[in-house]
Amino acid sequence: MAAEATGAQPTKAQQIADELKAAIERGEYAPGARLPGENALAEQYGVASLTARRALKILSTEGLIETKKGAGARVISFEPIRRHGIQRLARSQWGSGKTVWSADDRRAPDVDQVRVSESMVPPHHISTVLELAPDETVCVRSRRYVMAGRPVMIAESYLPQSLVAGSAITQADTGPGGIYARLADLGHAPTRFREEIRVRLPTVEEAARLGIPAERSVLKLARTAFDSDGRAVEINEMTMDSAAYVLNYDFDA
């Protein structure tokens, strides 16, 4: 589409990548199947090996293939997580002790890294949304989620320290229903959510923690939870591998 808008022609590497992508989508290369190597592609398309390497790099950046030294390039067998953005936040989920993940394709990732930090000075934008006084601090819950051994998301939740001090929210394991069930225990059950989604390249740290190429975009999803008084009680900033997710929003007209 960009090439049509500017009149620019796609490079030979992009053309090769597009043809391989179409072949993958047609099922000619099944999940886990090995793609032709650089030399084979170079001979097939009459290009230099460097051009063929660039084509494979494009597919890797898009999350379609993985390359390992000595093993060549293979089609990734990982099935993207279909995230149901509305159903997962229903009170019937966390209110009954379920995790929000139980609404997502019946697959739930594991948390392999969790860190809880109390009395932290929040970033300015967090302080503004939570409407904190200049000297107020937050509790920060940082987690990394993995699916089938693959990192898929980093999440950091910010909650007013004065609200959650001494509660299970400050523990690594918050118990059935997670943060929202514990907020309900404190009398601040979420009654409304707001999600904002952006796309950008990852920072060096984000790319390292997610194990993705620096050229692959990430989804930045910020969710704010409000209680019945309209108070923002939690902000969850999620950094998601764009190749690992499909964001699904299903609602009535």
N, C-alpha and C positions, 0 to 999 in steps of 0.2 A: 504493500500500500504506500509506503514511504517513497518507493522508487517511482510509482505512478504519479504521486503528488509533485515530485521535484523534476521528473523527467529523466532521472539518473537510472542507469542500467545496473542491475545487480552484478556483483563480481562473479567470476567463474567459481570461486570457492562457495559463494552463496548459492549459486545455481546447483552445484553438486550437492550441497547440504539440503536444499529444497527437494531434490529428487530422492535422496536417501530418506528424508523425513516422510515423503509421500509413500515410499515403499514400506516404511515401518507402519504407517497408518493403514495401509492395505493389508497388512499381515504377512508380507513377504519375508520380513524379519521378525520372528516372534520374540517375546520377552526372553532375554537370556541368550538370544542368537548372536553369533559373531558376525560383525560387518567385515567387508573386504578391508585389507590393510592399506596403508598409504601407497605403497608401490603398486598394488593391484588397482587402486582407484586412479592413480596417476596414469597408468597404462590404459585403463578403460576410457578415461575422458581426455586423454592426450594432453595432460598438464604436468607441471612440475610436482615433485613430491611435496614441496612446501605448500602448494595450493591445496593438495589433497589433505594435508595435515590441518590446514586452516578450516577446511570443510568439516572435518571431524571435530575440531575445536568448537565450531558453531553449535553442533549437535550436543556436545558436552555442556556448553554454557546453557543451553535450553533445557538441560536435564533429561535428554532422550537417551543418551548413551553414557557409559563409563569406560574409561581407558585405564588399563593397568600395564605396567612395563612387562613385556614378555608375553602378555595375554591378549594384546590387541584391544579393539573396541567392541563392546557388547551392548545390546539393547538393554536398558534398565528394566528389570522385572517388577520394580516397585509400583504399586497401584496408588495413585494420588488419593489423599484423604478428602472425602467430600464433606465439607464443614457446613452443617445446617445452622446458619447464623441466628435464626429465630427460634426454632424448636429447642435448641440446646439451652436457651436462657429462660425457658418457661419455669415457673415456680414448681410445677409438677415434677420437674427433674430434680433440682437441688433440694426442694422442700421435702422430698421423700427419701432423701439420703443418696440419690444417684449422683454420679458425676455428670458434668455437662457433656463429657465425651460420649456418653451412652447414646446420644442422638446422632452421632456421626458414623454412619455405615457399620454400626455394630463392631467397630474396631476402636480400641483405646490405646493411645501411646503410653509408654512408661516414662517416669521421671527419673533420669539418671544423675541429675545434679540439682540440688536444692540448697538455697542459702537464705536465711532470714536475718535481717539486720534491723535493729530497733534504734529509735531516736536519731534518725538520719536527717540531715538537712536536705530538703527536696529541691529538685530543679525548679526554676522560676515558673515554668508553664504548669507544673504539677501543683505547686503552691497556689497558683491563681485559680485553677479549676476547682481545687478542694476548698478554696476560700479560707486559707490558713492565715493566721496572724504571722507577722514577720519572724517571731521567735518559735513558732510551732514546728514540730518535727513529724516525721512519718516512719511507719514500719514498712520495710521493703522486702517483698518475697520474690526471689529470683529462682526460676526453674528452667531446666532444659528438658525438652520432650523428645523421645526417640521412638521410632516405629520400625520394627524388624531390624533393630540395630542401627538404624539410620537417623541421625538428628534431623528433626523437622521444624522445631520451633523453640525460640527463647521467649520467656514471658517474665515480665517484672510488674508486680502489683504494688501500688502505693496506697497506704491507708493511714488516716490520721492516727498518730501515736496515742493521743489522748482518748481515742475511741476504742482502740483494740488492746491497750496495755493490760497484761495479765490474762488475756483470753487465749483460746487455742489457736487463734490466728497467728500468734507469735511463735507457734511451734512448727516444726517441719511437717508433721502430719496434723492437718486440721480436723480430721474426722469425717464421718459420713456427710455428704452434701457439700463439703469444701467450704471455702470462704463465705459464700452467700448464706449457707445454713448457719454459720457461726455469727454472721452479722444479724441474722434473724434472731438468734439467741440473745443478742445484745439489744434487741429492740429497734434495729435499723435494717430490716429486711429490704432488699432491693425491690422497687416497684416499677422502675423504668430504667432502660439502658440506652446509651447512645454509642454507636460505633462509627469511627472515622477510618478510612482506608487510604493509604498512599502507597506508591511504588517508588523505590529508589535502589541504588546499588548499596551493598552492605559495607559497613566499616570493616577494617582489617580484623578486629576482634570478633565481629559477628560472623564473618566468613569462616574464621578459624573454628569457632564454636559449632557452627552448622556443618562444617566440612564441605563447603561449596566453593566453586570458582569465584574469584573476586569480580568477574564480569557478569555473574548471574544476579538478576534483580531479586530483591526480597519484598515481601508484602509487609507493610508496617500498619498494624491494626491497633488502634487505641480505643478501648472500651471504658466508658464511665458508667458506674452504677449509682443510681439515685434512690434514696429512701422515700417514704410517703410524704415527708415534709419538703421534698425537693432538694435535700442536701446531697451533695456528691460524697459518697462514702468509700469509693474505691476507684482507682484508675489502673487499668491493666494494659500495659504496652507490650504488644506481641510482635516479634520479628520472625517471619515465616519464610521458609524456603519456597519460592514461588513455583518450583517444579514439583513440590510435594502436596500442593493443595488445590482444590476446586472450592470456591466460595459459593455456597448455595443459599439463596434467600427466597423462600417460598411463602407467599402470603395472599390473602384474599383481596380482591379489588374493592 
